[in-house]
Amino acid sequence: MDKLGFLEMYLGLYMDYFTVLEALKNPESDYVVLDIRNAPAPIKKEQIKGARAIPAKDLANQLADLDKSKTYIVYDWNGGTILGKQALFILLKAGFQAYELAGAFEGWKGMNLPTEPAQ
């Protein structure tokens, strides 16, 4: 694969903040945001508003609870961690439509986008 093809494929694994934010505003949206951070709520303290918490360590065991007609956006603490990529791999391998949130939670907060107390 050439460099441009690889970069196009790589970038296609991510969803930008503004697409996710618009989807979260629409109750009819097919997008579901998954907080896959492996930490209890007191440590996480907050999450993206409207996100569903499923720790990455539990995701493979909870696939039957997810709707294959939805598109899942996963996020971790920051873009440098691997949990988001592992969760994305699990979802894609199981036949789900899924993306990783570009910039992760750190970037979302940095843009002052809506958060709520962690579940």
KALINRA-V491289 format. One line per field, one symbol per residue. burial: 1 if it has 24 or more other ideal C-beta (glycine too) atoms within 12 Angstrom, else 0. A space follows every 50 residues. Layout:
burial->???
//
This chain:
burial->00000000000011101001101100000011111110000001011101 11111100100000010000111111100000111111011000010111 1111101100001010000
//
